[in-house]
Every structure is written in structure tokens, then in C-alpha cells.
Amino acid sequence: MIRRHIMLRSVLVMLLLATAAFQVTGALTNTNATPEPLAREGGLAPEDVHARTARHIVERLQGHYRQMRFDDALSEKVFERYLRDLDPNRIYFLASDIEAFERYRTVLDDQLRRGDLSAGYDMFNLYQQRVRERLEYMLAHLGEGIDELDFSSDDEVKLDRSEAAWAEDADALDDIWMRRLKNAVLTMRLDGVEDDEIGERLERRYSSQLNRIAQNGPEDVFQIYINALAQTFDPHTSYFTPHTSENFNISMSRSLEGIGAVLQAEDEYTRVVRLIPGGPASKAGQLQPADRIVGVGQEDGDMVNVIGWRLDEVVNLVRGPKGSKVRLEIIPAGSASEHSTREISIERNKVVLEEQAAKKKIIEVPGVDNTTQRLGVITIPAFYLDFDAYNRGDEDYTSTTRDVARLLDELDEADIDGLIIDLRNNGGGSLHEATQLVSLFITRGPTVQVRDARGRVQVEQDRYPGIRYAGPMAVLVNRFSASASEIFAGAMQDYGRALIVGDQTFGKGTVQTLLPLNHGQLKITQAKFYRISGSSNQNLGIVPDIELPWLVDKDEIGESALPNALPWDQIDPTRYERLFDLSPYFETLRGRHAQRMQTDPEFVYVLDQRSLVEEQRKRRTLSLNEQTRRADQRDVERRSLAIENSRRKAQGESLIKEFSELRALEEQRALDPDADDDSDRPDAYLNETGMILGDLIQLLQDKQVTVSER
């Protein structure tokens, strides 16, 4: 996430707050009567501080970039968001519960402006009651033994119930949960788990969730309810309680000290958003974005089920001293079942700046007439800047731009023919460094535009004349290239300065500010990034000139996958001079790339794997017939083994005879990444980017020859 190096002027903040106060004052004249909350025995209730904080947050939200009015339409959005947050898969509430909640649908805006939180607590109290009933139901059936379950019928379980009808009565919910229990047992049986252990695992899981809901307090309800309001504006606007703010620096980076992962709460799970470059998780290669963490264990200790836990509670378990190991039970990204889990182990460490620093190397690709082209590669894991040293005026401060400039000088001495900037998995960092890096590759001009909530546009400029590197370039990106990476890649594309190769980027084009409250903090979106061409980075990201296939589901990862994300739009372009027009070469470059893709074993593997994974992702139901499920599993295993062996054969590696061998190898990699026998395998994405850049260099040379002959 980008740190704002150039903050909005304090006058602007004062104006925004003054405007917000005026709008809220005007809105408070609405005196529509609101319903009394439904009576709940032993329920949780808000504290006085929560009412004051709610009013304060409503005032601050008037300064949000989206400029939404507090009216009935907003109330309905908050109502639906809160229901989704509480019961996303519609497995707890009854249709009669939803009917009773309808009294709140259009009055939440009025209540929240007054600091009245009764509706949110009323809905939560019934939710907690329903969760307790369901967990007790499951534990009762487990007590009877799973050997009593029937797996010979043609019943199915629906994988996604987010749009399903609410259960009409308790019997209908019993049926839903019985199918869930059968699916859990079947999934673990197919993974080779014995019935006794299946029963023990599920009992521990449901008992842990039951104990967790008993620990909920007024502060927990307040955070969930207010975040339903905040994230109705956009997914990056969030409320943090004092406890969350003090114990976890979630407000700016959400980085976990210990393993180096960016996490977020999603439904009842803790979901991996991205990995911190140079961190233990990134280096180990076991944890992946979109994985969901369901259990945390310490060294050889028991695995603790964390489904339904608050994000900061999960963080406290994951944290630990350097050198110690944490075990995570995860649901791999794209898994068809929440019970299909695997365990990984990561050694805790700190993310050090040296491991995030830009690095260089040279690769060679074939040229024309049996020649070889030497291409420099600069990998930039993050846009970093030692702000303290920079502000002190230290001449030796560390920064991305200074490091890249030095590497460019070294590559120039090596007489390279072209340059690749590798921004894969670069989640951003310093805005200042993104704009300064652009200055190494253009003469002088604008780099990015920033538009605030009142429509005012500020243009960041490269004010340094001269180009550090003027040769042919490509920028390699993927879905995890975000924020500052997108600013740099977008500028290179707009200036025609480099080919953009890879996958459509994340699409994070908004700017957040952290505002203090009387109780906690509010992270609020107050500005938006635009390219110099006027196109927003938001939601759409950077679309590459030449696309490479990835095993990434864009419906799960990226800004467009987040609910209530701000849309893509555009403003007027700023004045700039396009340096080159590479578009006339795109058709030829894409054609040559497509030919190589047909025979490259790595990309054939990726395309085949993607086809198989997408087929599994599209499934809406799973059979609860054991014979059918085993037949389906054998088919998937057969196809997976064939895809793996096809790649191995093409690369001269030994074939795997049984799927169990492949599974054992994958599990060994998860627990001990140093044992990975694929560590020396060439980087197919970097090599293909080199081939594409080599083609461009050849085309440019051919054009120069043609011009010279004329």
C-alpha cells in the first residue's frame, strides 16, 4: 500500500471536516421514528463510548472520496452488508429472522447519525444465538458417531449459498447442516483420514467455534457493525478499535511481523491477500494469496482452530520470536471444499530491507543469424525509501531509485541490448519512489495524477532532465503488482517507453488517510490515482500489451474482487509528450509469442492446469454419494498426474507413477521448501518476457535498416 509522501494540505483537511460537520448537522433534523429493538435475553449491548464514536465516524465519512449521502439508500446498503458479514453463506438465519430484521432496512442511517446502535446489536445477538444452536446440533450428531451417516444416496451439497433462499424453518437448516457434515466427512475420507480422527477433528473445530462466540463482547459487535458501515463506502475504509490499533499495525500495511503476510478477515476466515517481499512466507513459497487460514499451531503444539476469530487474535497466534516455527492449517486457494486442508510450517523471521532491495542479473536470448542478445533484468520487490535518513538530509539514504540507478550503470558497463524491470508480486510502497523511478527512463514530464474528494487534481512531476537508460525495455507484471507498481507501469505504457508484459495488475488506485477518533482510528479513502493519460488505475489495473497465462482467479484476487470497490473511470489527460509508439509491433509480437506458447512445456503446463482448476471452480454442487465422489477424485488425480508428467517428460525429468507420489512431494514442499527439486527450474515467465523483448529489439533494428536504405 502506498505511503502518502505528499499529503493533502491541512487547509484541505479542515475544509473537508467543516463540510462534513455541516452536512451532518443538516441531516440531524430528520426525526423519523425508528423501531424498538427486539427483546433478546442475555444479549450484548453497546457502551456509552460506542455511541459517541459512531457519531464521530459518521461525521468523518462525509469526507470520503465517494461522497455518499446518509439516506435510505445507504441504510439498505449497510443492512445488506451487515447481513452478509454475519451470515455470508446463509446457513444460520431463518427466513423469519430476516423478516423481523426488515424493520431496520431503511432506518440505520438515522440511527447511526444519532449514535443509536440498537439495530446492529439486536441483529448480532440473534446471530450469536443461531450460531450456538447450529454448533450444538453438529456436536450432538458427532456424539452419535459418523458411522451412522448414509453416503449411498444421490444427495448433493451446495458449495455457494450466498444467493440461496433463507431456510424456512429449523428443519430446513438441519438439512443444510447435515449435508455440510456429510461433505466434511467425505472430504477428509478422500484425503485418507480415518473416521476416528475425522470425528475428533470436527469435534475440536465446532467446540472451538462454540467457545469463541461465548467470548464476544460489546467491542467486538461494535467493530463488526461499524465496519459494515465503513466498507459500504469502499473496501479500504475501515474502523480499528483501540485494541486493534495498539496491537497490530493493520491501519497501514496489515503486515504480520513473524511470517510477512498481508491478511484480511473474510467471512469467518482469515484470508491471505499477498506476501511481503523478502518475508519468510514469500521466501518459503508455501503460503499463497487467496489461501485461507483455519488453524494455527506453535512448533509441536496442538493446532488451534481459528475459524470465526478476530483478525488481531489470529495475528497474536501467528506472531512469535525469530527462529521459532509456526504451523498453519490452510484451505488452498480454489479448493472446492472448506474441509480440504493441508498443513504448512514457516520459520518466523523479520523482513529486512536488504531482502527487499532491487537486484540485477543478465539473461541471454537468441537473436537473428545465430547471435545472442544480452538482457539486463532488475527485480524490484517493493518501492522502498528510508524516510528518516531522507528527511535528515543523509546523502547515503536507501531508496529504490538510487539502487536502480546504480544497477543501470553496472548493466550499461556490461553492454546490454535491452532491459527488463520485473515487478511481479510488488505490492507497492513509496509513491515518491514510484514517480522518481519513472524519471530514470524519460526526459522530463508528469508521472501520475491524484484527484481528491472535491475533484481537485494534483499532478506529480519528474523534474530532473535527462534519461539514465534510453534503450529498449519491458516491464513484467502480474496480478499481485499493485499500487506504486501500477503507477510506474502505467507511466511507462503511456509514454510508450516500455512493453508491458504479464497479467492484468491488481487495480489498487486509491489513497487512504488514517484519522484519529475518540475511540480507535478510521482509515478512510480520500483520493484516487490517475495515469497521465487520464485513465484510472483503480479496479481495472494495468492491462499488459502482451499477456502471459497465470494460475490466478481474478474473481478472487484483485481490486475488482472486493465488494464495493470504487469503479474505474477517467479524467482529462495531463500534458505530456509520448516518446515512442510501440503499438505497430504488437500484432507481430503477439503472433510470435503465441507460437512459442504452443510448445513451451511450462506454459503448456500452466494452461492445462488452469483449465482443470477453472473446471473445479465452476462447480456449484458436490455429490454426497461416496462412490461418485471417489470416481470424481480418481478422474481429477489422473488428469493432474498426466499434466505433471507431460511437463516432466518435455524437460527430461523422471516421471511420477502414482498420484500419491505427487501428493507426497507437494506435502514435503509445504513442510520443507528447501527439499523442492524444482528450485533450479528456469523462470518461464522471465524467459518468455526476454524472448518478447528480443523480438522487439529485432523489429526495431529491422526498421532502422529499412529507414537507412531509403
C-alpha positions, 0 to 999 in steps of 0.5 A: 500500500502506498505511503502518502509522501505528499499529503493533502494540505491541512487547509484541505483537511479542515475544509473537508471536516467543516463540510462534513460537520455541516452536512451532518448537522443538516441531516440531524433534523430528520426525526423519523421514528425508528423501531424498538429493538427486539427483546433478546435475553442475555444479549450484548449491548453497546457502551456509552463510548460506542455511541459517541464514536459512531457519531464521530465516524459518521461525521468523518465519512462525509469526507470520503472520496465517494461522497455518499449521502446518509439516506435510505439508500445507504441504510439498505446498503449497510443492512445488506452488508451487515447481513452478509458479514454475519451470515455470508453463506446463509446457513444460520438465519431463518427466513423469519429472522430476516423478516423481523430484521426488515424493520431496520432496512431503511432506518440505520442511517438515522440511527447511526447519525444519532449514535443509536446502535440498537439495530446492529446489536439486536441483529448480532445477538440473534446471530450469536444465538443461531450460531450456538444452536447450529454448533450444538446440533453438529456436536450432538450428531458427532456424539452419535458417531459418523458411522451412522451417516448414509453416503449411498444416496444421490444427495448433493451439497451446495458449495455457494449459498450466498444467493440461496433462499433463507431456510424456512424453518429449523428443519430446513437448516438441519438439512443444510447442516447435515449435508455440510457434515456429510461433505466434511466427512467425505472430504477428509475420507478422500484425503485418507483420514480415518473416521476416528480422527475425522470425528475428533477433528470436527469435534475440536473445530465446532467446540472451538467455534462454540467457545469463541462466540461465548467470548464476544463482547460489546467491542467486538459487535461494535467493530463488526457493525461499524465496519459494515458501515465503513466498507459500504463506502469502499473496501479500504475504509475501515474502523480499528478499535483501540485494541486493534490499533495498539496491537497490530499495525493493520491501519497501514500495511496489515503486515504480520511481523513473524511470517510477512503476510498481508491478511484480511478477515473474510467471512469467518476466515482469515484470508491471505491477500499477498506476501511481503517481499523478502518475508519468510512466507514469500521466501518459503513459497508455501503460503499463497494469496487467496489461501485461507487460514483455519488453524494455527499451531506453535512448533509441536503444539496442538493446532488451534482452530481459528475459524470465526476469530478476530483478525488481531487474535489470529495475528497474536497466534501467528506472531512469535520470536525469530527462529521459532516455527509456526504451523498453519492449517490452510484451505488452498486457494480454489479448493472446492471444499472448506474441509480440504486442508493441508498443513504448512510450517514457516520459520518466523523471521523479520523482513529486512530491507536488504531482502527487499532491495532491487537486484540485477542479473543478465539473461541471454536470448537468441537473436537473428543469424545465430547471435545472442542478445544480452538482457539486463533484468532488475527485480524490484520487490517493493518501492522502498525509501528510508524516510528518516535518513531522507528527511535528515538530509543523509546523502547515503539514504536507501531508496529504490531509485538510487539502487536502480540507478546504480544497477543501470550503470553496472548493466550499461558497463556490461553492454546490454541490448535491452532491459527488463524491470520485473515487478511481479508480486510488488505490492507497492510502497513509496509513491515518491519512489514510484514517480522518481523511478519513472524519471530514470527512463524519460526526459522530463514530464508528469508521472501520475495524477491524484484527484481528491474528494472535491475533484481537485487534481494534483499532478506529480512531476519528474523534474530532473532532465535527462534519461539514465537508460534510453534503450529498449525495455519491458516491464513484467507484471502480474496480478499481485503488482499493485499500487506504486507498481501500477503507477510506474507501469502505467507511466511507462505504457503511456509514454510508450517507453516500455512493453508491458508484459504479464497479467492484468495488475491488481487495480489498487488506485486509491489513497487512504488517510488514517484519522484519529477518533475518540475511540480507535482510528478510521482509515478512510479513502480520500483520493484516487490515482490517475495515469497521465493519460487520464485513465484510472488505475483503480479496479481495472489495473494495468492491462499488459500489451502482451499477456502471459497465462497465470494460475490466478482467479481474478474473481478472487484476487484483485481490486475488482474482487472486493465488494464495493470497490470504487469503479474505474473511470477517467479524467482529462489527460495531463500534458505530456509528450509520448516518446515512442509508439510501440503499438505497430509491433504488437500484432507481430509480437503477439503472433510470435509469442503465441507460437512459442506458447504452443510448445513451451512445456511450462506454459503448456503446463500452466494452461492445462492446469488452469483449465482443470482448476477453472473446471473445479471452480465452476462447480456449484454442487458436490455429490454426497454419494461416496462412490461418485465422489471417489470416481470424481477424485480418481478422474481429477488425480489422473488428469493432474498426474498426466499434466505433471508428467507431460511437463516432466517428460518435455524437460527430461525429468523422471516421471511420477507413477502414482498420484500419491507420489505427487501428493507426497512431494507437494506435502514435503514442499509445504513442510520443507521448501528447501527439499523442492527439486524444482528450485533450479527450474528456469523462470518461464515467465522471465524467459518468455518476457526476454524472448518478447523483448528480443523480438522487439529489439529485432523489429526495431533494428529491422526498421532502422535498416529499412529507414537507412536504405531509403 
